[in-house]
Amino acid sequence: MSSNEASTATVGVTNESQPKLPTRIGWALVIGPACWLGPYVGTSVTLLPAKIQQLAPNDKVTLVATFSAVAMIVATIANILAGALSDITRTKHGKRTPWIVICSILSGVLLWLLSMAPNIPVLLGVWAVYQAVLNAVVAPMIAQLSDRVAPRWRGTISSFYGIGMAFGNYGSGIIASQFLGNVGTGIQVLAAFAVIGGILSAVIAKEPSNLDEPRAKFDLDTLKQNFMFPTQNCRDYYLALAGKILMVTGQYVIVGYQLYIFTDYMKLDDKATANSVSIMSVILMITGIVFCAVAGPLADKFHRLKAPVAVTTVMLGVGAFFPFIAAEPWTMLAYALVAGIGMGAYNAVDGALNVAVLPDPKTAAKDLGIINMANTLGQVFGPMIAAGVINILGYRAIFPTETIICVIGGLLIMMIKRVK
């Protein structure tokens, strides 16, 4: 089966019914991920470790891994449930919009509470609830790519989504690095982005009513279809899931300890660390946006999704060699350049690949939520693996660890058969 045929089998809008590029949805999918991912990454990568360092400096490495483990458990469950529940939601504003708007507001409130947390137990409790609410934004938002975009435009609209992720992923580092001396205020600023961006994305997307869609009966078959992991026509789906988990895991082996790499491995002071994090974020954002904008339309033109995802996954591992060579700030900037190119191209086509391997279009949000779970799992596994490696072998060993993980992830992606 060709990639185009596979796409048609798993999407709700046909090429014939959507002759023009759905730019409105595209812009919504720039703003949406930028404003859920930005606050999350800016907090989890920079400001949360900084707050942990303030509250418990002697236990910071272990606590970062602990926070990641709790996040994994909560987010894994929330992503699947939120996706499944949005699949069966029926309102005059559609099935995704209510989840995106309400949970964006709640995520902002929880980030504000996080900024005020006086101790580690409260910080951990709020962080766990935030993870649940955040994933109730993520799963419905990405499902719009399956709901409302025809196969012919999927690579291009996936690029829009990838550009939004680049802004969120790396622009957040620029913002967060300016608040290392005032962590609480920094988290509150990011909270405002979460609320405003989530609402604006939903308004621009303008999802139509779905009250005319049949309501699902709550019987055993409905529960199995909407809340369980897929069991049929899903070989390629699970390969994509595994490859994505390994890619994000490899990335967060380094990114999850980015702050401590500069302070503890490279021995920089607070000012030099803030400057390095900011420069690194700028490099990642610019390369991510440029290569994302280019890769998506090219994927649509040449009908190739699998190889770009696999190659860019391996690129992250290649970039990790630089900081392994020397404990100097320039090596992390070199890593940022290579990783930014790889992540930009990856984000452009990853969403399209994920939709192409979906087992059933009726459970798109749930199944995409499970794949989206790879982001959370990787962001958890990465710091956990890094913490173990750092405690046993030291900081230098985390860089070849990323390389190995990313190469395996790329090989799994290449094993997908349904998509070219």
C-alpha positions as CSV (number, residue, x, y, z in Angstrom):
1,M,0.0,0.0,0.0
2,S,1.3,3.4,-0.9
3,S,1.6,6.2,1.7
4,N,-1.3,8.0,-0.1
5,E,-3.5,5.0,0.0
6,A,-2.7,4.4,3.7
7,S,-3.5,8.0,4.4
8,T,-6.8,7.9,2.7
9,A,-7.8,4.9,4.8
10,T,-7.2,6.7,8.0
11,V,-8.4,10.2,7.6
12,G,-11.9,11.7,7.7
13,V,-11.5,14.3,4.9
14,T,-10.8,13.2,1.3
15,N,-8.5,14.9,-1.2
16,E,-11.5,15.6,-3.4
17,S,-13.5,17.4,-0.7
18,Q,-10.5,19.7,0.3
19,P,-9.0,21.1,-2.9
20,K,-7.4,24.0,-1.1
21,L,-4.8,24.1,1.7
22,P,-6.8,24.5,5.0
23,T,-4.6,27.4,6.2
24,R,-7.0,28.4,9.0
25,I,-6.4,25.0,10.7
26,G,-2.7,25.4,9.9
27,W,-2.4,28.7,11.8
28,A,-4.4,27.2,14.7
29,L,-1.9,24.4,14.8
30,V,0.9,26.8,15.0
31,I,-0.4,28.7,17.9
32,G,-1.8,25.7,19.8
33,P,1.3,23.6,20.3
34,A,3.5,26.7,20.8
35,C,1.3,27.7,23.7
36,W,0.9,24.3,25.4
37,L,4.4,23.0,24.7
38,G,6.2,26.3,25.5
39,P,5.0,26.6,29.0
40,Y,5.5,22.9,29.6
41,V,9.1,22.8,28.3
42,G,10.1,26.2,29.7
43,T,9.0,25.0,33.1
44,S,10.1,21.3,33.1
45,V,13.5,21.9,31.4
46,T,14.6,25.2,33.0
47,L,12.4,26.7,35.7
48,L,11.2,23.5,37.5
49,P,14.8,22.3,38.0
50,A,15.8,25.8,39.1
51,K,12.9,25.7,41.7
52,I,13.9,22.3,42.8
53,Q,17.4,23.5,43.3
54,Q,16.1,26.3,45.5
55,L,14.0,24.0,47.6
56,A,16.3,21.0,47.9
57,P,19.8,21.6,46.4
58,N,21.4,18.5,47.7
59,D,18.8,16.1,46.1
60,K,18.2,17.9,42.8
61,V,19.4,15.2,40.4
62,T,17.3,12.5,42.0
63,L,14.3,14.8,42.4
64,V,14.2,15.8,38.7
65,A,14.0,12.0,37.9
66,T,11.3,11.6,40.5
67,F,9.2,14.4,39.1
68,S,9.7,12.9,35.7
69,A,8.5,9.5,36.9
70,V,5.3,10.9,38.5
71,A,4.7,12.9,35.3
72,M,5.0,9.8,33.2
73,I,2.4,7.8,35.2
74,V,-0.2,10.7,35.3
75,A,0.3,11.8,31.7
76,T,0.2,8.3,30.2
77,I,-3.2,7.7,31.7
78,A,-4.5,11.2,31.0
79,N,-3.4,11.2,27.4
80,I,-5.3,8.1,26.5
81,L,-8.4,9.0,28.5
82,A,-8.6,12.5,27.2
83,G,-8.2,11.4,23.6
84,A,-10.8,8.7,24.0
85,L,-13.3,11.0,25.8
86,S,-12.9,13.7,23.1
87,D,-13.6,11.1,20.4
88,I,-17.0,10.6,21.9
89,T,-17.7,14.2,22.9
90,R,-20.7,15.8,21.1
91,T,-21.2,19.6,21.4
92,K,-22.1,22.6,19.2
93,H,-18.5,23.6,19.3
94,G,-17.3,20.1,18.1
95,K,-15.5,17.4,20.1
96,R,-12.0,18.9,20.4
97,T,-12.7,22.6,21.2
98,P,-14.2,22.2,24.7
99,W,-11.3,20.1,25.9
100,I,-8.7,22.5,24.4
101,V,-10.3,25.6,25.9
102,I,-11.2,24.4,29.4
103,C,-8.0,22.5,30.0
104,S,-5.8,25.4,28.6
105,I,-7.4,27.6,31.3
106,L,-6.9,25.0,34.0
107,S,-3.3,24.4,32.9
108,G,-2.5,28.1,33.4
109,V,-4.1,28.1,36.8
110,L,-2.0,25.1,37.8
111,L,1.2,26.6,36.6
112,W,0.5,29.7,38.7
113,L,-0.1,27.5,41.7
114,L,3.2,25.7,40.9
115,S,5.0,29.0,41.0
116,M,3.8,29.6,44.5
117,A,4.6,26.1,45.9
118,P,6.5,26.4,49.2
119,N,8.0,22.9,49.4
120,I,8.8,19.8,47.4
121,P,5.6,17.8,48.3
122,V,3.3,20.6,47.2
123,L,5.4,21.2,44.1
124,L,5.2,17.5,43.2
125,G,1.4,17.4,43.8
126,V,0.6,20.4,41.6
127,W,3.0,19.1,38.9
128,A,1.1,15.8,38.8
129,V,-2.3,17.5,38.4
130,Y,-0.9,19.8,35.8
131,Q,0.3,16.8,33.8
132,A,-3.2,15.4,33.7
133,V,-4.8,18.7,32.5
134,L,-2.0,19.4,30.0
135,N,-2.5,16.1,28.2
136,A,-6.2,16.8,28.0
137,V,-5.2,19.7,25.7
138,V,-2.6,17.8,23.7
139,A,-4.5,14.7,22.6
140,P,-7.6,16.6,21.2
141,M,-5.5,19.2,19.6
142,I,-3.3,16.9,17.5
143,A,-6.4,14.9,16.5
144,Q,-7.5,17.8,14.4
145,L,-4.9,16.8,11.9
146,S,-6.8,13.5,11.3
147,D,-10.3,15.1,11.7
148,R,-10.0,18.0,9.3
149,V,-7.0,17.7,7.0
150,A,-7.0,15.7,3.7
151,P,-4.1,13.4,2.9
152,R,-2.8,15.7,0.2
153,W,-2.1,18.5,2.7
154,R,-1.1,16.4,5.7
155,G,2.6,17.0,5.4
156,T,2.2,20.7,4.9
157,I,-0.2,21.1,7.9
158,S,2.1,18.8,9.9
159,S,4.7,21.4,9.2
160,F,2.5,24.1,10.7
161,Y,2.2,22.0,13.8
162,G,5.9,21.4,13.8
163,I,6.7,25.1,13.5
164,G,4.4,25.7,16.5
165,M,6.3,23.0,18.4
166,A,9.6,24.6,17.5
167,F,8.4,28.0,18.8
168,G,7.2,26.3,22.0
169,N,10.1,23.9,22.5
170,Y,12.8,26.4,21.9
171,G,11.3,29.8,22.3
172,S,10.4,28.8,25.9
173,G,14.0,28.4,26.6
174,I,14.7,32.0,25.6
175,I,11.9,33.2,27.9
176,A,12.6,30.8,30.8
177,S,16.4,31.6,30.8
178,Q,15.6,35.3,31.6
179,F,13.9,34.3,34.8
180,L,16.5,32.0,36.5
181,G,16.8,34.7,39.1
182,N,13.0,35.0,39.6
183,V,11.6,31.5,38.9
184,G,8.1,32.1,40.2
185,T,7.5,35.1,37.9
186,G,8.9,33.1,34.9
187,I,6.4,30.3,35.5
188,Q,3.5,32.8,35.8
189,V,4.5,34.4,32.5
190,L,4.4,31.0,30.8
191,A,1.0,30.3,32.5
192,A,-0.4,33.3,30.7
193,F,0.8,32.0,27.3
194,A,-0.9,28.6,28.1
195,V,-4.3,30.3,28.7
196,I,-4.2,32.8,25.9
197,G,-2.8,30.5,23.3
198,G,-5.1,27.6,23.9
199,I,-8.2,29.8,23.6
200,L,-6.9,31.6,20.5
201,S,-6.0,28.3,18.8
202,A,-9.6,27.0,19.3
203,V,-11.1,30.3,18.1
204,I,-9.0,30.2,14.9
205,A,-9.7,26.5,14.2
206,K,-13.4,27.2,14.4
207,E,-14.4,23.6,14.8
208,P,-18.0,23.0,13.5
209,S,-20.7,21.4,15.6
210,N,-20.7,17.6,15.7
211,L,-24.1,17.2,17.4
212,D,-25.3,15.3,14.3
213,E,-22.7,12.5,14.8
214,P,-24.1,9.3,16.3
215,R,-23.6,9.1,20.1
216,A,-21.6,6.1,21.3
217,K,-23.3,3.6,23.4
218,F,-21.5,2.8,26.6
219,D,-21.3,-1.0,26.3
220,L,-18.3,-3.4,26.3
221,D,-17.6,-2.9,22.6
222,T,-17.5,0.9,23.0
223,L,-15.2,0.7,26.0
224,K,-12.9,-1.7,24.1
225,Q,-12.9,0.5,20.9
226,N,-12.5,3.9,22.6
227,F,-10.4,3.2,25.7
228,M,-8.1,0.3,24.9
229,F,-4.8,0.0,23.0
230,P,-5.4,-1.0,19.4
231,T,-5.0,-4.7,18.7
232,Q,-5.7,-5.0,14.9
233,N,-3.9,-3.5,11.9
234,C,-1.4,-2.0,14.3
235,R,2.1,-3.3,13.5
236,D,3.3,-0.1,11.9
237,Y,1.4,1.9,14.5
238,Y,3.5,0.4,17.3
239,L,6.7,0.7,15.4
240,A,6.0,4.4,15.0
241,L,5.1,4.6,18.7
242,A,8.4,2.9,19.8
243,G,10.5,4.9,17.4
244,K,9.0,8.2,18.8
245,I,9.5,7.1,22.4
246,L,13.2,6.4,21.7
247,M,13.7,9.7,19.8
248,V,12.2,11.8,22.6
249,T,14.0,9.7,25.3
250,G,17.3,10.3,23.6
251,Q,16.6,14.0,23.3
252,Y,15.7,14.4,26.9
253,V,18.7,12.5,28.1
254,I,20.5,15.8,27.4
255,V,17.7,18.4,27.4
256,G,16.3,17.1,30.7
257,Y,19.6,18.0,32.4
258,Q,20.5,20.9,30.2
259,L,20.7,23.3,33.1
260,Y,22.9,21.1,35.2
261,I,25.1,20.3,32.2
262,F,26.1,23.9,32.0
263,T,26.4,24.4,35.8
264,D,27.8,21.1,36.9
265,Y,29.5,19.6,33.8
266,M,30.8,22.8,32.2
267,K,31.1,24.7,35.5
268,L,29.5,27.9,34.3
269,D,28.2,30.5,36.7
270,D,24.5,31.7,36.7
271,K,25.0,34.5,34.2
272,A,27.0,32.4,31.8
273,T,24.5,29.6,32.1
274,A,21.5,31.9,31.4
275,N,23.4,33.2,28.4
276,S,24.2,29.8,27.1
277,V,20.7,28.4,27.5
278,S,19.3,31.5,25.7
279,I,21.7,31.2,22.8
280,M,21.1,27.4,22.5
281,S,17.4,28.0,22.5
282,V,17.7,30.6,19.7
283,I,19.7,28.2,17.5
284,L,17.3,25.4,18.1
285,M,14.3,27.6,17.4
286,I,15.7,29.1,14.1
287,T,16.9,25.8,12.7
288,G,13.7,24.0,13.9
289,I,11.4,26.5,12.2
290,V,13.4,26.8,8.9
291,F,13.8,23.0,8.4
292,C,10.3,22.3,9.5
293,A,8.9,24.8,7.0
294,V,10.9,23.2,4.2
295,A,10.5,19.5,5.1
296,G,6.7,19.2,5.2
297,P,5.9,20.5,1.7
298,L,8.8,18.4,0.4
299,A,7.2,15.3,2.0
300,D,3.9,16.1,0.3
301,K,5.6,16.6,-3.0
302,F,7.7,13.3,-3.0
303,H,5.2,11.3,-0.9
304,R,8.0,10.2,1.6
305,L,7.4,10.2,5.3
306,K,9.3,7.2,6.8
307,A,12.9,7.9,5.7
308,P,12.9,11.6,6.8
309,V,11.6,10.7,10.3
310,A,14.2,7.9,10.7
311,V,17.1,10.0,9.5
312,T,16.3,13.0,11.6
313,T,15.9,10.7,14.7
314,V,19.5,9.5,14.1
315,M,20.7,13.1,13.6
316,L,19.9,13.8,17.3
317,G,22.3,11.1,18.3
318,V,25.0,12.4,16.0
319,G,24.8,15.9,17.5
320,A,25.3,14.4,21.0
321,F,29.0,13.7,20.1
322,F,30.0,17.3,20.4
323,P,29.5,17.8,24.2
324,F,31.0,14.3,24.7
325,I,34.2,15.6,23.1
326,A,34.7,18.6,25.4
327,A,33.0,20.2,28.4
328,E,32.9,23.6,26.7
329,P,29.8,25.7,26.0
330,W,30.4,25.7,22.2
331,T,29.8,22.0,22.1
332,M,26.3,22.4,23.4
333,L,25.7,25.0,20.7
334,A,27.0,22.7,18.1
335,Y,24.6,20.0,19.4
336,A,21.8,22.6,19.2
337,L,22.6,23.2,15.5
338,V,22.5,19.6,14.5
339,A,19.6,18.7,16.8
340,G,17.7,21.8,15.6
341,I,18.0,20.7,12.0
342,G,17.0,17.2,12.8
343,M,14.1,18.2,15.1
344,G,12.8,20.7,12.6
345,A,12.5,18.2,9.8
346,Y,11.3,15.5,12.2
347,N,8.4,17.7,13.5
348,A,7.4,18.5,9.9
349,V,6.6,14.9,9.0
350,D,6.1,13.1,12.3
351,G,2.5,14.1,12.6
352,A,1.7,13.0,9.1
353,L,3.5,9.6,9.6
354,N,1.5,9.1,12.8
355,V,-1.9,9.7,11.1
356,A,-0.9,7.4,8.2
357,V,-0.4,4.4,10.5
358,L,-3.6,4.9,12.6
359,P,-5.5,1.6,12.9
360,D,-9.0,3.2,13.0
361,P,-10.1,6.7,12.0
362,K,-13.1,6.5,14.5
363,T,-10.6,6.5,17.4
364,A,-8.1,8.9,16.0
365,A,-7.7,11.1,19.1
366,K,-7.3,8.1,21.4
367,D,-4.8,6.4,19.2
368,L,-2.9,9.7,18.5
369,G,-3.1,10.3,22.2
370,I,-1.3,7.0,22.8
371,I,1.4,8.0,20.2
372,N,1.5,11.5,21.8
373,M,2.2,9.6,25.0
374,A,5.6,9.1,23.5
375,N,6.4,12.7,24.2
376,T,5.6,12.3,27.8
377,L,7.2,8.9,28.2
378,G,10.4,10.1,26.5
379,Q,10.5,13.3,28.6
380,V,10.3,11.0,31.6
381,F,12.6,8.1,30.5
382,G,15.3,10.5,29.3
383,P,15.9,12.2,32.7
384,M,15.5,8.9,34.5
385,I,18.1,7.2,32.4
386,A,20.3,10.3,32.6
387,A,20.1,10.4,36.4
388,G,21.2,6.8,36.6
389,V,24.1,7.3,34.1
390,I,25.2,10.5,35.9
391,N,25.2,8.9,39.3
392,I,27.2,5.9,38.1
393,L,29.4,7.2,35.3
394,G,29.2,11.0,35.4
395,Y,27.8,13.6,33.0
396,R,30.1,12.7,30.1
397,A,28.5,9.3,29.6
398,I,25.0,10.7,28.9
399,F,26.0,11.8,25.5
400,P,26.9,8.5,23.9
401,T,23.8,7.1,25.7
402,E,21.6,9.5,23.6
403,T,23.4,8.4,20.4
404,I,22.6,4.7,21.0
405,I,19.0,5.4,21.9
406,C,18.3,7.6,18.8
407,V,20.0,5.1,16.4
408,I,17.7,2.3,17.6
409,G,14.7,4.6,17.3
410,G,15.6,5.4,13.7
411,L,16.0,1.7,12.8
412,L,12.5,0.9,14.2
413,I,11.0,3.7,12.1
414,M,12.6,2.2,9.0
415,M,10.9,-1.1,9.7
416,I,7.4,0.4,9.0
417,K,6.0,-1.1,5.9
418,R,2.7,0.7,5.2
419,V,4.3,4.1,4.5
420,K,7.1,5.0,2.2
